[in-house]
Amino acid sequence: MNILILGSGGREHTFAWKIDQSPLCKNIFVAPGNSGTAQIAENVAVSVTDFEAIKALVLSKAIDMVVVGPEDPLVEGIHDFFLNDDALKNVSVIGPQKAAAQLEGSKEFAKEFLFRHNIPTAAYQSFEAKDVEEGYIFLDTLKPPYVLKADGLAAGKGVVILNDLKEAKAELKRMLVDAKFGKASSKVVIEEFLDGIELSCFVLTDGKHYKILPTAKDYKRIGEGDTGLNTGGMGAISPVPFADEVFMKKIEEQIVKPTILGLQKDNLPYKGFVFIGLIKVGDEPKVIEYNVRMGDPETEVVLPRLKNDLLELFQSIANQTLNEQDIIIDERAATTVVLVSGGYPEDYKKGKEIIGLEKIDESIAFHAGAELKDGKIVTSGGRVMAITSYGKTYQEAIKKSYQNIEKLHFDKMNYRKDIGFDL
């Protein structure tokens, strides 16, 4: 099979790395890709949301399957674009159709879905600019901290958590009236704060059947001890130690099953990954959010623990025969630590040479914001690389990642030294 992966991050490098191991795989193309995907696939300079250019690429390279990495093309309807085009309709697309992708595209849509299907989540209300005064009144009824979420896609940065009521009201005005996140915050969801520990549950579905993949926990804040600004993710571990059999049973019965049934009841066509952001409150799981693709950097610990042939799983999604597959998980733990550019998630410089990759031993370097330039691998983004390791325990795995990071260098390289600290 000829495979096209859309995206340019660590997640897409991990997909390419995993798909490359499949005997079903003939050629892999990645659009636009990075310096990591360039080592195992052919990178093509095409934007993930330029559907006409993607069509031309699919036809010229005789692509059999498209694996969609990021959320934007899904929310914009790439799967529907393929289904509605006679030349493309027989090409498999891994990722939900536009209607179902609203689970990530709109926080309000997701909340309504959760309440409609009695799936445990935080109480909420949503507001537009004209309702800002009502928003203030609703904030008055809540206890701190206050959770404000931009309704639309804001590249993982549209959630603000504040302890001060006055600040929360000012932030609501910034989001709604001053359009802090542009169109994404033309509507804002205000939620009750859930106090607990977070984790991510990843589910594969063909629209009828589902399989649960390994759990993971990622670390969003830039600073040690979960302080500072939110980022796209600074590291991850899998499995999550506190997600024991009893807790996983609750997740499956109370959240995964009603989600898949809800998709069917609401006629939301779904073939791909459901990424459920959860929080453990006491002993109970509650949904914080849905994403309609794999997480990044969680992919860099989930896929390395999956022993199945990923293309075989994807084929069974396309054919709606996922129920015939058994998921085989590596017993070992996997951890990843993300190296970021100095200044990220705010301003940072690009084009810094990355030195020492050839010295990495017993870890895998998944490239993200890195590209090949004049024969050198240089930084091209905020999150530059994810260093993944295996171990009998997550402590052993994380130690390996940190030992290998010491061999790497680029100007103003930054990373968190406490991944897994809260476990």
Residue, then its C-alpha position, 0 to 999 in steps of 0.5 A: m500500500n502507498i500511504l500518505i500521512l498529513g502533518s509535520g510534528g512528532r506525532e507524524h514522525t511516529f506514525a511514519w516510524k510505525i507504519d514503516q514496520s508493516p509488511l503491507c506498506k510499500n511507500i510512505f509520503v508525508a505532507p509536509g513532514n520534517s527532518g525525521t520523516a525525511q529519513i523513512a518517507e518522502n516529504v512533499a511540500v503540501s499544506v494539510t488544508d490545501f485539499e486540491a493539492i492533496k488530491a493531486l498528490v494522492l492521484s500522482k502517487a497512487i495513494d491507497m490510504v491517507v492518515v490525518g495527523p492534525e485536527d485542522p483538516l478533519v474539522e475542515g472536512i477532508h474526509d468528506f472531500f474524499l468521499n464526495d470526489d469520484a477520483l478519491k472516494n475509494v481512498s481510505v481516510i483515517g479520521p472522522q468526517k466533518a460532522a463528527a470532527q466538531l467534537e474537537g472543532s467546537k467545545e460547545f458541541a462537545k459539551e452538548f454531546l456529553f450531556r445528551h449521552n449522560i457522559p460524566t463531565a463538568a457543569y458548563q454554560s456558553f456565552e457570546a460577546k452580546d452575553v458577556e454580562e450574563g457570563y459575569i453573573f455565571l462566574d459569580t455562581l462558581k467557586p474558584p478556580y474559573v475555567l474559560k475555554a475558547d469554543g473553536l480551535a486555538a492550537g491547544k492554547g484556548v483554555v485559561i484557568l484563573n483563581d481570581l474572580k475579577e481576573a476571570k471576568a476581565e479574561l472573559k471580556r478579552m476573549l469575547v469582546d477583544a477577540k483574544f483568540g480571534k474567531a475561536s473565542s467568538k463563543v466561550v464555554i465557562e466550566e466548573f473546575l474539576d479537581g483531580i489528576e488528568l490522563s488521556c484515553f485513546v480509542l480506535t473506532d471504525g464507527k461500529h466497533y472500538k478498541i482501547l489503546p494504551t493510556a498516557k499522561d502528558y505534561k502541558r505547562i512549560g515549567e517544572g511542577d506544572t507551572g507557567l504557560n500552557t504548551g502543546g505538551m512537554g512530555a508524556i508517560s504510558p501506561v498511567p500508573f493510577a489507571d488500574e483495571v477497576f478504573m479502566k473498567k469505569i472509563e470503558e463503561q461510563i465513557v468509551k461505550p456511550t461515546i461510540l454509541g452516541l456517535q452512532k445515535d447522532n449519525l456522526p460518521y467516525k473512522g479513526f482515533v478518539f482521544i478522550g481527555l479525562i480527569k480522575v476526581g476521587d475514584e471517578p473518571k470525567v471527560i474534560e474534552y474530546n480530540v478527534r486525532m492522536g495526541d502529541p506528544e502522547t503518540e510518541v509513547v502510545l504507538p511504541r507500546l502497540k505491538n500490532d501492525l498499525l496498517e492492519l488496524f487501519q485497514s480494519i477501520a476502513n473495512q469496519t472489521l475492527n472487532e476481528q482485531d486483538i490489541i497487543i500491548d508491550e508490557r514495558a513503560a514508555t516515556t518521552v521528553v520534549l526538547v523545545s526552543g528557548g522562549y517557547p511557547e512565546d517568541y523563539k528563534k529558528g534555524k539552530e543546528i541540532i548536534g549529537l543525534e548520532k550518539i543516541d542509544e536505547s532511545i528514539a528521537f522523534h523529530a517535530g519542529a526540525e528540518l533538513k537545511d544545507g545537510k544539517i538538521v536545524t530547529s524549525g518550530g517551538r517543540v523540536m524533538a521528543i526523546t522516547s525510551y522504554g523501561k520496566t517502569y516509567q522511572e527507568a524509561i525516563k532516566k534513559s530519556y534524560q541520559n540521552i538528552e544530555k548528548l544533544h544540544f542546540d542553542k537555548m535548548n529547553y526541556r522539563k526535568d520533572i516529567g512523571f513528577d506527580l505520580 
